[in-house]
Amino acid sequence: MTEHSSVVKRYQELELPIRPGTPAFLGGIIQAFKLYAGKPKPGYKLWMNRLPKEILGSLKPVMLKHESDRRLYLPTSNKALPVEIPDFSQLAPLMQEVGKAVFKIEQEDTARITDSGKPWVGNNWTGAQRRMADYRERFDTLAEIVESL
């Protein structure tokens, strides 16, 4: 936080644009982890368990120390990581190709990344629909957190 104050001062001296205020910590997001049988693989799970402890033990005390009239540490004490977002897998290049959020992808869009030029069908498409609905729920949770501030 001291470094942030120093950077703000330098930016102001150089007349560079900088937004007012002090950064606040809203929570961490575990992302891009691989699943096996619907659960995070062990190597990822290790860090998923370790990060909340580090946030609560290392980051939270620093943020609280720098608070004055404005709260800088905003997650609840028991939910430092409010959302976990698994790897997008084949949906990642598809999102980039069509320029859409993961939960806005339509079946016709999938034809753009297949060798045959035909859209996904059967289990390929129903599995993607399930994952997209899951991602929507996860992003809705994030939106609710931000909107509640």
Phi, psi and omega in degrees: 000325176295319178298320179299316179299319179296317180295317179301315181299315179296317178299317180295319178299325179273002181057036175272149181290133177212137181287146178287160174105172180249139180298144175241149180264118182268341183138164179262160177229121173276128182218164174062026177272152182270143178253149171224122183056038176081002181235151177301139176298153187307317180299323178287319181299325178306310181286329177296329176278327185282321186300315179302322179296318179294319179299311182292323183275330185248310185283314184303313180301323179293315180297317180295324180298327184266000179288143172230263179269358183228133178290134180249341177248108190255342180290158173291154185298334182261006183219063179291338177239087187290337184217142173242128183243107180295165178305138181284345179053229183295343180287336181298305179295331178294315177302317180294320182294317185261353177065040181233154171295154184303327183271005177253359182292137178248160184303320181299329180299328186295337179299337183289345181239017177256150177297326184279344184079008179257148180290160176297144177223173175059220183299327178303311183285317181294324175295318178297318179299318179299314180295319180296321178296321178296316178298320179302314179301318181294317179289327174299320177300315178299316180299318179298320179297311182295317181293336181281351183285000000 
